[in-house]
């Protein structure tokens, strides 16, 4: 059965939001790199790739349901932050917003009785738990280490080891 139009619309918005997220994290990667925090930059680059794959997952789903993908312009993102902690707090806030958007997609699909889409979105609902907790974990450490202690170099080194499969 061809995808419902309301569901198609909300999923297209989600594709845009995931690409916007990718753009945001790439900007955070560049900012971290420019300040010498290569580990943070790596973590953000992995995040960028993850977001791109989220966008493509929904893109492919719309196509598999004979829907129409409508790519819209990507709005500008911030290019600097007050501190690493501020950047991670913005990451966490953003992920909470994405969680709300995914929940909204789910609600629309459910209201339209599009059960195939609710099943597809289940993966995203679980993913968002991880997305939020990943950011919170770094925030907790940053609050203890601050930006100038030796602890920050240890954290940077640790974040530098993140790969796409983590
Ligand atoms: Fe695709 Fe970070 O949510």
Backbone and ligand atoms as CSV (ligand in chain L), in Angstrom:
chain,resi,resn,atom,element,x,y,z
A,1,UNK,N,N,0.849,-1.205,0.000
A,1,UNK,CA,C,0.000,0.000,0.000
A,1,UNK,C,C,0.882,1.251,0.000
A,2,UNK,N,N,0.547,2.183,-0.905
A,2,UNK,CA,C,1.330,3.415,-1.032
A,2,UNK,C,C,1.262,4.226,0.272
A,3,UNK,N,N,2.342,4.920,0.558
A,3,UNK,CA,C,2.412,5.657,1.828
A,3,UNK,C,C,1.361,6.774,1.895
A,4,UNK,N,N,0.806,6.928,3.066
A,4,UNK,CA,C,-0.170,7.976,3.340
A,4,UNK,C,C,0.497,9.360,3.192
A,5,UNK,N,N,-0.222,10.323,2.627
A,5,UNK,CA,C,0.361,11.646,2.325
A,5,UNK,C,C,0.819,12.416,3.563
A,6,UNK,N,N,0.005,12.329,4.642
A,6,UNK,CA,C,0.398,13.039,5.884
A,6,UNK,C,C,1.673,12.436,6.464
A,7,UNK,N,N,1.746,11.116,6.387
A,7,UNK,CA,C,2.929,10.415,6.900
A,7,UNK,C,C,4.138,10.771,6.029
A,8,UNK,N,N,3.914,10.784,4.719
A,8,UNK,CA,C,4.997,11.132,3.788
A,8,UNK,C,C,5.556,12.531,4.119
A,9,UNK,N,N,4.652,13.454,4.401
A,9,UNK,CA,C,5.064,14.829,4.679
A,9,UNK,C,C,5.919,14.919,5.955
A,10,UNK,N,N,5.448,14.250,6.998
A,10,UNK,CA,C,6.175,14.326,8.264
A,10,UNK,C,C,7.525,13.585,8.166
A,11,UNK,N,N,7.570,12.526,7.360
A,11,UNK,CA,C,8.844,11.807,7.183
A,11,UNK,C,C,9.826,12.636,6.354
A,12,UNK,N,N,9.294,13.363,5.371
A,12,UNK,CA,C,10.172,14.248,4.599
A,12,UNK,C,C,10.778,15.332,5.495
A,13,UNK,N,N,9.973,15.821,6.429
A,13,UNK,CA,C,10.496,16.819,7.379
A,13,UNK,C,C,11.595,16.195,8.234
A,14,UNK,N,N,11.396,14.930,8.575
A,14,UNK,CA,C,12.394,14.252,9.402
A,14,UNK,C,C,13.697,14.044,8.628
A,15,UNK,N,N,13.593,13.756,7.340
A,15,UNK,CA,C,14.796,13.621,6.508
A,15,UNK,C,C,15.585,14.929,6.579
A,16,UNK,N,N,14.879,16.042,6.445
A,16,UNK,CA,C,15.532,17.349,6.498
A,16,UNK,C,C,16.173,17.579,7.869
A,17,UNK,N,N,15.454,17.201,8.933
A,17,UNK,CA,C,15.963,17.403,10.300
A,17,UNK,C,C,17.223,16.564,10.538
A,18,UNK,N,N,17.243,15.358,9.975
A,18,UNK,CA,C,18.423,14.497,10.171
A,18,UNK,C,C,19.631,15.069,9.411
A,19,UNK,N,N,19.375,15.606,8.210
A,19,UNK,CA,C,20.481,16.235,7.478
A,19,UNK,C,C,20.941,17.503,8.197
A,20,UNK,N,N,19.975,18.231,8.775
A,20,UNK,CA,C,20.351,19.431,9.536
A,20,UNK,C,C,21.224,19.030,10.725
A,21,UNK,N,N,20.857,17.929,11.387
A,21,UNK,CA,C,21.642,17.421,12.513
A,21,UNK,C,C,23.066,17.082,12.051
A,22,UNK,N,N,23.151,16.422,10.901
A,22,UNK,CA,C,24.468,16.057,10.368
A,22,UNK,C,C,25.311,17.319,10.169
A,23,UNK,N,N,24.689,18.333,9.626
A,23,UNK,CA,C,25.347,19.609,9.357
A,23,UNK,C,C,25.803,20.265,10.673
A,24,UNK,N,N,24.925,20.209,11.677
A,24,UNK,CA,C,25.253,20.777,12.998
A,24,UNK,C,C,26.483,20.084,13.583
A,25,UNK,N,N,26.499,18.751,13.527
A,25,UNK,CA,C,27.613,18.021,14.141
A,25,UNK,C,C,28.906,18.196,13.348
A,26,UNK,N,N,28.795,18.376,12.046
A,26,UNK,CA,C,30.011,18.633,11.268
A,26,UNK,C,C,30.572,20.005,11.639
A,27,UNK,N,N,29.681,20.947,11.905
A,27,UNK,CA,C,30.108,22.274,12.343
A,27,UNK,C,C,30.784,22.176,13.713
A,28,UNK,N,N,30.229,21.342,14.586
A,28,UNK,CA,C,30.835,21.144,15.905
A,28,UNK,C,C,32.196,20.457,15.773
A,29,UNK,N,N,32.302,19.550,14.804
A,29,UNK,CA,C,33.585,18.868,14.562
A,29,UNK,C,C,34.640,19.894,14.136
A,30,UNK,N,N,34.250,20.780,13.236
A,30,UNK,CA,C,35.191,21.790,12.733
A,30,UNK,C,C,35.635,22.715,13.859
A,31,UNK,N,N,34.684,23.110,14.699
A,31,UNK,CA,C,34.999,24.010,15.813
A,31,UNK,C,C,35.947,23.319,16.809
A,32,UNK,N,N,35.662,22.047,17.111
A,32,UNK,CA,C,36.518,21.291,18.042
A,32,UNK,C,C,37.924,21.167,17.474
A,33,UNK,N,N,37.984,20.864,16.193
A,33,UNK,CA,C,39.279,20.714,15.508
A,33,UNK,C,C,40.074,22.012,15.601
A,34,UNK,N,N,39.397,23.129,15.360
A,34,UNK,CA,C,40.094,24.422,15.349
A,34,UNK,C,C,40.632,24.778,16.737
A,35,UNK,N,N,40.072,24.171,17.774
A,35,UNK,CA,C,40.558,24.448,19.126
A,35,UNK,C,C,41.520,23.363,19.615
A,36,UNK,N,N,41.859,22.442,18.751
A,36,UNK,CA,C,42.854,21.425,19.087
A,36,UNK,C,C,42.309,20.186,19.774
A,37,UNK,N,N,40.981,20.088,19.852
A,37,UNK,CA,C,40.395,18.904,20.489
A,37,UNK,C,C,40.031,17.876,19.414
A,38,UNK,N,N,41.033,17.136,19.004
A,38,UNK,CA,C,40.850,16.197,17.887
A,38,UNK,C,C,39.906,15.049,18.240
A,39,UNK,N,N,39.892,14.661,19.511
A,39,UNK,CA,C,39.000,13.579,19.939
A,39,UNK,C,C,37.544,13.998,19.862
A,40,UNK,N,N,37.260,15.194,20.340
A,40,UNK,CA,C,35.887,15.728,20.247
A,40,UNK,C,C,35.496,15.845,18.771
A,41,UNK,N,N,36.451,16.302,17.965
A,41,UNK,CA,C,36.188,16.452,16.527
A,41,UNK,C,C,35.837,15.101,15.916
A,42,UNK,N,N,36.583,14.072,16.323
A,42,UNK,CA,C,36.292,12.725,15.803
A,42,UNK,C,C,34.896,12.277,16.216
A,43,UNK,N,N,34.557,12.500,17.481
A,43,UNK,CA,C,33.239,12.077,17.996
A,43,UNK,C,C,32.123,12.754,17.202
A,44,UNK,N,N,32.323,14.030,16.930
A,44,UNK,CA,C,31.314,14.784,16.175
A,44,UNK,C,C,31.241,14.346,14.713
A,45,UNK,N,N,32.389,13.974,14.161
A,45,UNK,CA,C,32.375,13.482,12.768
A,45,UNK,C,C,31.635,12.152,12.669
A,46,UNK,N,N,31.816,11.308,13.680
A,46,UNK,CA,C,31.072,10.037,13.699
A,46,UNK,C,C,29.582,10.350,13.792
A,47,UNK,N,N,29.260,11.328,14.622
A,47,UNK,CA,C,27.875,11.751,14.793
A,47,UNK,C,C,27.305,12.238,13.446
A,48,UNK,N,N,28.121,12.995,12.730
A,48,UNK,CA,C,27.730,13.480,11.391
A,48,UNK,C,C,27.360,12.304,10.479
A,49,UNK,N,N,28.214,11.283,10.469
A,49,UNK,CA,C,27.946,10.119,9.608
A,49,UNK,C,C,26.679,9.392,10.061
A,50,UNK,N,N,26.494,9.306,11.372
A,50,UNK,CA,C,25.291,8.631,11.887
A,50,UNK,C,C,24.032,9.342,11.430
A,51,UNK,N,N,24.056,10.672,11.535
A,51,UNK,CA,C,22.867,11.454,11.146
A,51,UNK,C,C,22.569,11.309,9.653
A,52,UNK,N,N,23.649,11.276,8.864
A,52,UNK,CA,C,23.461,11.084,7.422
A,52,UNK,C,C,22.801,9.731,7.168
A,53,UNK,N,N,23.231,8.731,7.928
A,53,UNK,CA,C,22.631,7.401,7.725
A,53,UNK,C,C,21.180,7.384,8.215
A,54,UNK,N,N,20.867,8.163,9.250
A,54,UNK,CA,C,19.462,8.250,9.696
A,54,UNK,C,C,18.598,8.852,8.579
A,55,UNK,N,N,19.120,9.925,7.980
A,55,UNK,CA,C,18.370,10.583,6.893
A,55,UNK,C,C,18.129,9.598,5.749
A,56,UNK,N,N,19.186,8.840,5.406
A,56,UNK,CA,C,19.071,7.905,4.286
A,56,UNK,C,C,18.127,6.745,4.587
A,57,UNK,N,N,18.096,6.353,5.852
A,57,UNK,CA,C,17.190,5.266,6.256
A,57,UNK,C,C,15.736,5.667,5.960
A,58,UNK,N,N,15.397,6.901,6.319
A,58,UNK,CA,C,14.017,7.362,6.091
A,58,UNK,C,C,13.786,7.615,4.603
A,59,UNK,N,N,14.785,8.168,3.935
A,59,UNK,CA,C,14.740,8.402,2.482
A,59,UNK,C,C,14.416,7.090,1.762
A,60,UNK,N,N,15.161,6.037,2.121
A,60,UNK,CA,C,14.949,4.742,1.461
A,60,UNK,C,C,13.577,4.167,1.802
A,61,UNK,N,N,13.152,4.412,3.022
A,61,UNK,CA,C,11.841,3.901,3.435
A,61,UNK,C,C,10.723,4.559,2.614
A,62,UNK,N,N,10.797,5.889,2.465
A,62,UNK,CA,C,9.764,6.605,1.680
A,62,UNK,C,C,9.707,6.013,0.267
A,63,UNK,N,N,10.891,5.802,-0.328
A,63,UNK,CA,C,10.939,5.252,-1.689
A,63,UNK,C,C,10.366,3.831,-1.718
A,64,UNK,N,N,10.701,3.033,-0.704
A,64,UNK,CA,C,10.211,1.645,-0.686
A,64,UNK,C,C,8.691,1.576,-0.567
A,65,UNK,N,N,8.084,2.667,-0.063
A,65,UNK,CA,C,6.617,2.696,0.056
A,65,UNK,C,C,5.982,3.490,-1.103
A,66,UNK,N,N,6.737,3.626,-2.171
A,66,UNK,CA,C,6.285,4.348,-3.373
A,66,UNK,C,C,5.894,5.797,-3.077
A,67,UNK,N,N,6.563,6.387,-2.100
A,67,UNK,CA,C,6.322,7.796,-1.777
A,67,UNK,C,C,7.273,8.688,-2.542
A,68,UNK,N,N,7.118,10.003,-2.308
A,68,UNK,CA,C,7.960,10.976,-3.001
A,68,UNK,C,C,8.893,11.647,-1.995
A,69,UNK,N,N,10.194,11.535,-2.251
A,69,UNK,CA,C,11.163,12.228,-1.392
A,69,UNK,C,C,11.252,13.667,-1.865
A,70,UNK,N,N,11.076,14.618,-0.912
A,70,UNK,CA,C,11.187,16.030,-1.283
A,70,UNK,C,C,12.255,16.676,-0.415
A,71,UNK,N,N,13.432,16.848,-1.013
A,71,UNK,CA,C,14.539,17.431,-0.249
A,71,UNK,C,C,14.403,18.942,-0.220
A,72,UNK,N,N,14.429,19.479,0.992
A,72,UNK,CA,C,14.281,20.930,1.177
A,72,UNK,C,C,15.639,21.534,1.552
A,73,UNK,N,N,15.768,22.875,1.452
A,73,UNK,CA,C,17.048,23.487,1.847
A,73,UNK,C,C,17.356,23.199,3.314
A,74,UNK,N,N,18.646,23.154,3.609
A,74,UNK,CA,C,19.066,22.931,5.003
A,74,UNK,C,C,19.402,24.286,5.623
A,75,UNK,N,N,18.737,24.587,6.716
A,75,UNK,CA,C,18.932,25.884,7.390
A,75,UNK,C,C,20.362,25.971,7.965
A,76,UNK,N,N,20.879,27.205,8.111
A,76,UNK,CA,C,22.238,27.348,8.668
A,76,UNK,C,C,22.324,26.817,10.096
A,77,UNK,N,N,23.539,26.456,10.494
A,77,UNK,CA,C,23.766,25.979,11.865
A,77,UNK,C,C,24.758,26.915,12.564
A,78,UNK,N,N,24.816,26.840,13.893
A,78,UNK,CA,C,25.808,27.620,14.636
A,78,UNK,C,C,27.216,27.193,14.221
A,79,UNK,N,N,28.157,28.108,14.384
A,79,UNK,CA,C,29.537,27.771,14.005
A,79,UNK,C,C,30.512,27.885,15.179
A,80,UNK,N,N,30.013,28.365,16.326
A,80,UNK,CA,C,30.894,28.402,17.502
A,80,UNK,C,C,30.066,28.285,18.776
A,81,UNK,N,N,30.743,27.870,19.833
A,81,UNK,CA,C,30.104,27.660,21.141
A,81,UNK,C,C,30.989,28.260,22.223
A,82,UNK,N,N,30.374,28.517,23.388
A,82,UNK,CA,C,31.137,29.162,24.471
A,82,UNK,C,C,32.227,28.258,25.022
A,83,UNK,N,N,31.973,26.973,25.012
A,83,UNK,CA,C,32.908,25.998,25.598
A,83,UNK,C,C,32.523,24.606,25.102
A,84,UNK,N,N,33.359,23.620,25.429
A,84,UNK,CA,C,33.023,22.232,25.061
A,84,UNK,C,C,31.746,21.804,25.771
A,85,UNK,N,N,31.635,22.229,27.045
A,85,UNK,CA,C,30.433,21.870,27.806
A,85,UNK,C,C,29.184,22.454,27.141
A,86,UNK,N,N,29.280,23.710,26.740
A,86,UNK,CA,C,28.154,24.350,26.053
A,86,UNK,C,C,27.790,23.584,24.773
A,87,UNK,N,N,28.812,23.179,24.036
A,87,UNK,CA,C,28.571,22.453,22.779
A,87,UNK,C,C,27.840,21.132,23.058
A,88,UNK,N,N,28.268,20.430,24.106
A,88,UNK,CA,C,27.616,19.143,24.431
A,88,UNK,C,C,26.217,19.357,24.987
A,89,UNK,N,N,26.031,20.447,25.725
A,89,UNK,CA,C,24.681,20.731,26.229
A,89,UNK,C,C,23.733,21.022,25.072
A,90,UNK,N,N,24.260,21.720,24.068
A,90,UNK,CA,C,23.455,21.986,22.863
A,90,UNK,C,C,23.162,20.678,22.113
A,91,UNK,N,N,24.133,19.782,22.128
A,91,UNK,CA,C,23.942,18.465,21.499
A,91,UNK,C,C,22.793,17.730,22.192
A,92,UNK,N,N,22.845,17.722,23.514
A,92,UNK,CA,C,21.803,17.024,24.276
A,92,UNK,C,C,20.428,17.649,24.018
A,93,UNK,N,N,20.376,18.991,24.075
A,93,UNK,CA,C,19.099,19.694,23.833
A,93,UNK,C,C,18.563,19.340,22.443
A,94,UNK,N,N,19.482,19.334,21.471
A,94,UNK,CA,C,19.067,19.026,20.111
A,94,UNK,C,C,18.521,17.607,20.003
A,95,UNK,N,N,19.192,16.668,20.647
A,95,UNK,CA,C,18.721,15.276,20.571
A,95,UNK,C,C,17.339,15.116,21.224
A,96,UNK,N,N,17.090,15.887,22.296
A,96,UNK,CA,C,15.756,15.828,22.926
A,96,UNK,C,C,14.702,16.324,21.940
A,97,UNK,N,N,15.078,17.350,21.168
A,97,UNK,CA,C,14.155,17.884,20.164
A,97,UNK,C,C,13.887,16.836,19.059
A,98,UNK,N,N,14.949,16.154,18.668
A,98,UNK,CA,C,14.794,15.113,17.643
A,98,UNK,C,C,13.886,14.000,18.170
A,99,UNK,N,N,14.049,13.664,19.443
A,99,UNK,CA,C,13.191,12.630,20.050
A,99,UNK,C,C,11.724,13.043,19.930
A,100,UNK,N,N,11.459,14.311,20.235
A,100,UNK,CA,C,10.070,14.805,20.103
A,100,UNK,C,C,9.578,14.684,18.671
A,101,UNK,N,N,10.451,15.012,17.718
A,101,UNK,CA,C,10.057,14.931,16.306
A,101,UNK,C,C,9.752,13.492,15.889
A,102,UNK,N,N,10.588,12.571,16.353
A,102,UNK,CA,C,10.358,11.143,16.031
A,102,UNK,C,C,9.033,10.689,16.649
A,103,UNK,N,N,8.807,11.098,17.894
A,103,UNK,CA,C,7.542,10.737,18.555
A,103,UNK,C,C,6.355,11.285,17.779
A,104,UNK,N,N,6.512,12.500,17.266
A,104,UNK,CA,C,5.444,13.103,16.471
A,104,UNK,C,C,5.186,12.302,15.179
A,105,UNK,N,N,6.268,11.875,14.535
A,105,UNK,CA,C,6.119,11.040,13.327
A,105,UNK,C,C,5.324,9.785,13.686
A,106,UNK,N,N,5.667,9.211,14.822
A,106,UNK,CA,C,4.996,7.978,15.265
A,106,UNK,C,C,3.504,8.236,15.485
A,107,UNK,N,N,3.209,9.345,16.154
A,107,UNK,CA,C,1.802,9.687,16.431
A,107,UNK,C,C,1.003,9.879,15.144
A,108,UNK,N,N,1.617,10.566,14.169
A,108,UNK,CA,C,0.932,10.789,12.889
A,108,UNK,C,C,0.681,9.449,12.198
A,109,UNK,N,N,1.702,8.595,12.171
A,109,UNK,CA,C,1.562,7.285,11.522
A,109,UNK,C,C,0.465,6.453,12.204
A,110,UNK,N,N,0.443,6.526,13.519
A,110,UNK,CA,C,-0.558,5.759,14.269
A,110,UNK,C,C,-1.969,6.287,13.979
A,111,UNK,N,N,-2.106,7.619,13.977
A,111,UNK,CA,C,-3.414,8.235,13.712
A,111,UNK,C,C,-3.911,7.874,12.312
A,112,UNK,N,N,-2.963,7.716,11.375
A,112,UNK,CA,C,-3.333,7.378,9.985
A,112,UNK,C,C,-3.394,5.867,9.772
A,113,UNK,N,N,-3.245,5.124,10.845
A,113,UNK,CA,C,-3.245,3.648,10.781
A,113,UNK,C,C,-2.174,3.107,9.819
A,114,UNK,N,N,-1.050,3.783,9.763
A,114,UNK,CA,C,0.066,3.344,8.925
A,114,UNK,C,C,1.009,2.532,9.820
A,115,UNK,N,N,0.670,1.273,10.001
A,115,UNK,CA,C,1.405,0.441,10.958
A,115,UNK,C,C,2.820,0.098,10.485
A,116,UNK,N,N,3.005,0.035,9.174
A,116,UNK,CA,C,4.351,-0.251,8.659
A,116,UNK,C,C,5.311,0.856,9.092
A,117,UNK,N,N,4.831,2.097,9.041
A,117,UNK,CA,C,5.700,3.215,9.430
A,117,UNK,C,C,5.973,3.201,10.940
A,118,UNK,N,N,4.981,2.840,11.732
A,118,UNK,CA,C,5.245,2.794,13.192
A,118,UNK,C,C,6.329,1.747,13.476
A,119,UNK,N,N,6.304,0.653,12.727
A,119,UNK,CA,C,7.329,-0.385,12.933
A,119,UNK,C,C,8.710,0.151,12.540
A,120,UNK,N,N,8.774,0.852,11.407
A,120,UNK,CA,C,10.058,1.422,10.968
A,120,UNK,C,C,10.571,2.418,12.011
A,121,UNK,N,N,9.658,3.204,12.585
A,121,UNK,CA,C,10.066,4.250,13.540
A,121,UNK,C,C,10.526,3.684,14.882
A,122,UNK,N,N,10.164,2.449,15.141
A,122,UNK,CA,C,10.584,1.818,16.398
A,122,UNK,C,C,12.108,1.871,16.548
A,123,UNK,N,N,12.795,1.638,15.443
A,123,UNK,CA,C,14.264,1.674,15.464
A,123,UNK,C,C,14.752,3.065,15.917
A,124,UNK,N,N,14.098,4.096,15.410
A,124,UNK,CA,C,14.504,5.469,15.744
A,124,UNK,C,C,14.194,5.795,17.205
A,125,UNK,N,N,13.082,5.264,17.707
A,125,UNK,CA,C,12.723,5.528,19.105
A,125,UNK,C,C,13.809,4.961,20.022
A,126,UNK,N,N,14.267,3.760,19.699
A,126,UNK,CA,C,15.339,3.150,20.503
A,126,UNK,C,C,16.662,3.891,20.318
A,127,UNK,N,N,16.939,4.285,19.098
A,127,UNK,CA,C,18.179,5.011,18.798
A,127,UNK,C,C,18.257,6.317,19.596
A,128,UNK,N,N,17.117,6.989,19.748
A,128,UNK,CA,C,17.114,8.270,20.453
A,128,UNK,C,C,17.493,8.121,21.932
A,129,UNK,N,N,17.173,6.981,22.521
A,129,UNK,CA,C,17.569,6.752,23.918
A,129,UNK,C,C,19.092,6.820,23.993
A,130,UNK,N,N,19.746,6.156,23.029
A,130,UNK,CA,C,21.199,6.125,22.990
A,130,UNK,C,C,21.776,7.509,22.672
A,131,UNK,N,N,21.155,8.203,21.726
A,131,UNK,CA,C,21.638,9.526,21.320
A,131,UNK,C,C,21.648,10.489,22.513
A,132,UNK,N,N,20.585,10.458,23.288
A,132,UNK,CA,C,20.519,11.353,24.451
A,132,UNK,C,C,21.537,10.935,25.506
A,133,UNK,N,N,21.618,9.645,25.784
A,133,UNK,CA,C,22.505,9.220,26.872
A,133,UNK,C,C,23.979,9.382,26.497
A,134,UNK,N,N,24.329,9.240,25.212
A,134,UNK,CA,C,25.722,9.468,24.791
A,134,UNK,C,C,26.168,10.886,25.124
A,135,UNK,N,N,25.295,11.855,24.825
A,135,UNK,CA,C,25.644,13.265,25.088
A,135,UNK,C,C,25.721,13.502,26.596
A,136,UNK,N,N,24.769,12.956,27.333
A,136,UNK,CA,C,24.745,13.162,28.788
A,136,UNK,C,C,25.990,12.602,29.470
A,137,UNK,N,N,26.453,11.470,28.950
A,137,UNK,CA,C,27.644,10.831,29.521
A,137,UNK,C,C,28.847,11.765,29.427
A,138,UNK,N,N,29.010,12.410,28.281
A,138,UNK,CA,C,30.154,13.324,28.093
A,138,UNK,C,C,29.962,14.571,28.970
A,139,UNK,N,N,28.730,15.059,29.048
A,139,UNK,CA,C,28.447,16.235,29.886
A,139,UNK,C,C,28.851,15.955,31.329
A,140,UNK,N,N,28.496,14.784,31.828
A,140,UNK,CA,C,28.839,14.426,33.214
A,140,UNK,C,C,30.341,14.484,33.445
A,141,UNK,N,N,31.110,13.942,32.504
A,141,UNK,CA,C,32.571,13.948,32.676
A,141,UNK,C,C,33.098,15.376,32.575
A,142,UNK,N,N,32.596,16.130,31.591
A,142,UNK,CA,C,33.065,17.517,31.403
A,142,UNK,C,C,32.821,18.374,32.634
A,143,UNK,N,N,31.716,18.113,33.320
A,143,UNK,CA,C,31.405,18.896,34.517
A,143,UNK,C,C,32.429,18.633,35.607
A,144,UNK,N,N,32.979,17.444,35.631
A,144,UNK,CA,C,33.985,17.098,36.642
A,144,UNK,C,C,35.365,17.622,36.223
A,145,UNK,N,N,35.725,17.412,34.946
A,145,UNK,CA,C,37.092,17.763,34.526
A,145,UNK,C,C,37.282,19.252,34.238
A,146,UNK,N,N,36.240,19.933,33.765
A,146,UNK,CA,C,36.430,21.301,33.288
A,146,UNK,C,C,37.225,21.245,32.002
A,147,UNK,N,N,37.643,22.405,31.481
A,147,UNK,CA,C,38.319,22.383,30.189
A,147,UNK,C,C,39.830,22.518,30.276
A,148,UNK,N,N,40.306,22.789,31.478
A,148,UNK,CA,C,41.738,23.088,31.529
A,148,UNK,C,C,42.576,22.045,32.280
A,149,UNK,N,N,41.912,21.091,32.901
A,149,UNK,CA,C,42.663,20.100,33.677
A,149,UNK,C,C,43.218,19.013,32.766
A,150,UNK,N,N,44.012,18.124,33.354
A,150,UNK,CA,C,44.551,16.997,32.593
A,150,UNK,C,C,43.446,16.061,32.159
A,151,UNK,N,N,42.344,16.043,32.920
A,151,UNK,CA,C,41.225,15.149,32.626
A,151,UNK,C,C,40.653,15.354,31.239
A,152,UNK,N,N,40.705,16.576,30.768
A,152,UNK,CA,C,40.114,16.881,29.458
A,152,UNK,C,C,40.914,16.195,28.340
A,153,UNK,N,N,42.220,16.066,28.555
A,153,UNK,CA,C,43.041,15.410,27.527
A,153,UNK,C,C,42.749,13.913,27.486
A,154,UNK,N,N,42.478,13.366,28.668
A,154,UNK,CA,C,42.110,11.951,28.749
A,154,UNK,C,C,40.777,11.725,28.022
A,155,UNK,N,N,39.819,12.642,28.305
A,155,UNK,CA,C,38.498,12.539,27.666
A,155,UNK,C,C,38.625,12.693,26.149
A,156,UNK,N,N,39.437,13.668,25.732
A,156,UNK,CA,C,39.630,13.905,24.292
A,156,UNK,C,C,40.196,12.652,23.616
A,157,UNK,N,N,41.132,12.018,24.302
A,157,UNK,CA,C,41.752,10.804,23.764
A,157,UNK,C,C,40.700,9.699,23.625
A,158,UNK,N,N,39.862,9.601,24.643
A,158,UNK,CA,C,38.825,8.564,24.648
A,158,UNK,C,C,37.827,8.797,23.494
A,159,UNK,N,N,37.407,10.046,23.325
A,159,UNK,CA,C,36.435,10.360,22.268
A,159,UNK,C,C,37.039,10.151,20.877
A,160,UNK,N,N,38.356,10.253,20.822
A,160,UNK,CA,C,39.076,10.048,19.557
A,160,UNK,C,C,39.003,8.609,19.094
A,161,UNK,N,N,38.636,7.705,20.003
A,161,UNK,CA,C,38.597,6.273,19.635
A,161,UNK,C,C,37.229,5.849,19.110
A,162,UNK,N,N,36.258,6.756,19.168
A,162,UNK,CA,C,34.917,6.363,18.719
A,162,UNK,C,C,34.919,6.066,17.220
A,163,UNK,N,N,34.279,4.959,16.855
A,163,UNK,CA,C,34.126,4.647,15.425
A,163,UNK,C,C,32.650,4.572,15.101
A,164,UNK,N,N,32.340,4.459,13.831
A,164,UNK,CA,C,30.927,4.449,13.402
A,164,UNK,C,C,30.105,3.328,14.033
A,165,UNK,N,N,30.788,2.245,14.431
A,165,UNK,CA,C,30.049,1.103,14.987
A,165,UNK,C,C,29.792,1.229,16.484
A,166,UNK,N,N,30.379,2.258,17.134
A,166,UNK,CA,C,30.201,2.407,18.598
A,166,UNK,C,C,28.872,3.049,18.909
L,1,LIG,FE1,FE,19.301,11.193,14.097
L,1,LIG,FE2,FE,20.844,12.236,16.531
L,1,LIG,O1,O,19.242,11.742,15.788
